[in-house]
Amino acid sequence: MTAPASPASPASASAAPAPAPATPLTGRDVVIVGGSSGIGLEVARRAVTAGARVVIGGRNAEKLASAAESLGERASWGVVDTTDKASLAAFFDGIDRIDHLFTPAASYQVGPMRELTDSEAESPFVSKFWGQYHAVRHAAPKLTADASVVLMSGAASVRPPAAAPAYVACNAAIEGLGRGLAVELAPVRVNVVSPGTVDGNLWAQRPAEVREASFAQYGRDALLRRPGTEGEIADAVLFLFTNTFMTGSTLYPDGGYALR
Ligand SMILES: NC(=O)c1ccc[n+]([C@@H]2O[C@H](COP(=O)([O-])OP(=O)(O)OC[C@H]3O[C@@H](n4cnc5c(N)ncnc54)[C@H](OP(=O)(O)O)[C@@H]3O)[C@@H](O)[C@H]2O)c1
């Protein structure tokens, strides 16, 4: 892991700010694989604000360094590619203990069975399903006895938004993986967050006409008539980190998308 993102501020005895009130995350060690942008970075922000130390991982060192700098001195970072087991091993070798693990890292293609190549169709399972499986496997020896893990899914698992069968199946499989890991790893808690469409970094990378059409469709499909925000999804993840009776569950912060 790198050193903290920025040096400690010089001490000032006379004007020292009052210490922040303790929260369930104060002094806890949080690791976010896929924490350099989007929902993962938003979870990192909230965890740091709540007093945790955070390690963020991703494939791009420059992006990680800049994200960690924005998080402040309780954040550090390491390069990791979840599709590469040697990279996962090296990343987790550099980490001593994990109280909370979140694994939103993934990149994949989505589309109809009749249009995608085999490798495009397999990409959600390769990156999002097996990426998270192997991330948890490499993290497992470092999880503390009262640790929690949150996997990333997507509400397409329960309501396919368009022809994208492998992506739909991948998310459903991740929700099954969460239940299976909750049984195997107990008393470590394992839960899954399964958001609807989020107006954030991932969609900002896509062409404007595709994004606007998708958001408009989501507005028609969801009870709350709009996409979610990264902050709304991050709040759900922090709830799963800290509620000590939640395990084996999937939460759907989706504005009621699955119901219509
Ligand atoms: N945004 C939505 O509407 C939405 C809805 C439902 C579910 N989700 C799920 O949320 C997850 C993250 O989405 P997001 O909106 O937060 O997007 P994002 O901003 O693209 O975040 C993805 C993060 O994962 C990292 N990453 C990607 N592939 C990786 C790999 N193979 N190994 C390690 N790190 C990797 C990225 O950094 P690098 O690229 O530098 O590695 C980045 O830090 C995805 O699994 C997505 O399916 C998103």
PDBQT file of the ligand as one rigid body, heavy atoms in Angstrom, charges set to zero:
ROOT
HETATM    1  N1  LIG A 301     -23.888   3.076 -12.039  1.00  0.00    +0.000 N 
HETATM    2  C1  LIG A 301     -24.988   2.330 -12.180  1.00  0.00    +0.000 C 
HETATM    3  O1  LIG A 301     -26.004   2.746 -12.772  1.00  0.00    +0.000 OA
HETATM    4  C2  LIG A 301     -24.992   0.952 -11.585  1.00  0.00    +0.000 A 
HETATM    5  C3  LIG A 301     -26.222   0.306 -11.381  1.00  0.00    +0.000 A 
HETATM    6  C4  LIG A 301     -26.231  -0.989 -10.862  1.00  0.00    +0.000 A 
HETATM    7  C5  LIG A 301     -25.022  -1.612 -10.594  1.00  0.00    +0.000 A 
HETATM    8  N2  LIG A 301     -23.852  -0.943 -10.799  1.00  0.00    +0.000 N 
HETATM    9  C6  LIG A 301     -22.597  -1.665 -10.544  1.00  0.00    +0.000 C 
HETATM   10  O2  LIG A 301     -21.724  -0.864  -9.767  1.00  0.00    +0.000 OA
HETATM   11  C7  LIG A 301     -20.367  -1.230 -10.073  1.00  0.00    +0.000 C 
HETATM   12  C8  LIG A 301     -19.511   0.009 -10.127  1.00  0.00    +0.000 C 
HETATM   13  O3  LIG A 301     -20.158   0.974 -10.848  1.00  0.00    +0.000 OA
HETATM   14  P1  LIG A 301     -19.936   2.528 -10.662  1.00  0.00    +0.000 P 
HETATM   15  O4  LIG A 301     -21.191   3.168 -11.102  1.00  0.00    +0.000 OA
HETATM   16  O5  LIG A 301     -19.406   2.850  -9.328  1.00  0.00    +0.000 OA
HETATM   17  O6  LIG A 301     -18.824   2.719 -11.833  1.00  0.00    +0.000 OA
HETATM   18  P2  LIG A 301     -17.336   3.245 -11.937  1.00  0.00    +0.000 P 
HETATM   19  O7  LIG A 301     -17.245   4.689 -11.583  1.00  0.00    +0.000 OA
HETATM   20  O8  LIG A 301     -16.932   2.819 -13.312  1.00  0.00    +0.000 OA
HETATM   21  O9  LIG A 301     -16.500   2.427 -10.833  1.00  0.00    +0.000 OA
HETATM   22  C9  LIG A 301     -15.860   1.217 -11.110  1.00  0.00    +0.000 C 
HETATM   23  C10 LIG A 301     -14.637   1.120 -10.202  1.00  0.00    +0.000 C 
HETATM   24  O10 LIG A 301     -14.079  -0.191 -10.335  1.00  0.00    +0.000 OA
HETATM   25  C11 LIG A 301     -12.732  -0.092 -10.871  1.00  0.00    +0.000 C 
HETATM   26  N3  LIG A 301     -12.545  -1.267 -11.719  1.00  0.00    +0.000 N 
HETATM   27  C12 LIG A 301     -13.210  -1.591 -12.858  1.00  0.00    +0.000 A 
HETATM   28  N4  LIG A 301     -12.793  -2.791 -13.308  1.00  0.00    +0.000 NA
HETATM   29  C13 LIG A 301     -11.857  -3.236 -12.409  1.00  0.00    +0.000 A 
HETATM   30  C14 LIG A 301     -11.072  -4.414 -12.299  1.00  0.00    +0.000 A 
HETATM   31  N5  LIG A 301     -11.141  -5.407 -13.217  1.00  0.00    +0.000 N 
HETATM   32  N6  LIG A 301     -10.231  -4.545 -11.251  1.00  0.00    +0.000 NA
HETATM   33  C15 LIG A 301     -10.140  -3.568 -10.319  1.00  0.00    +0.000 A 
HETATM   34  N7  LIG A 301     -10.855  -2.422 -10.369  1.00  0.00    +0.000 NA
HETATM   35  C16 LIG A 301     -11.706  -2.265 -11.398  1.00  0.00    +0.000 A 
HETATM   36  C17 LIG A 301     -12.685   1.261 -11.557  1.00  0.00    +0.000 C 
HETATM   37  O11 LIG A 301     -11.381   1.816 -11.649  1.00  0.00    +0.000 OA
HETATM   38  P3  LIG A 301     -10.401   1.413 -12.902  1.00  0.00    +0.000 P 
HETATM   39  O12 LIG A 301     -11.236   1.487 -14.133  1.00  0.00    +0.000 OA
HETATM   40  O13 LIG A 301      -9.300   2.432 -12.841  1.00  0.00    +0.000 OA
HETATM   41  O14 LIG A 301      -9.909   0.044 -12.604  1.00  0.00    +0.000 OA
HETATM   42  C18 LIG A 301     -13.524   2.088 -10.565  1.00  0.00    +0.000 C 
HETATM   43  O15 LIG A 301     -12.784   2.387  -9.406  1.00  0.00    +0.000 OA
HETATM   44  C19 LIG A 301     -20.434  -2.086 -11.342  1.00  0.00    +0.000 C 
HETATM   45  O16 LIG A 301     -20.255  -3.442 -10.971  1.00  0.00    +0.000 OA
HETATM   46  C20 LIG A 301     -21.850  -1.915 -11.825  1.00  0.00    +0.000 C 
HETATM   47  O17 LIG A 301     -22.349  -3.098 -12.450  1.00  0.00    +0.000 OA
HETATM   48  C21 LIG A 301     -23.809   0.317 -11.286  1.00  0.00    +0.000 A 
ENDROOT
TORSDOF 0
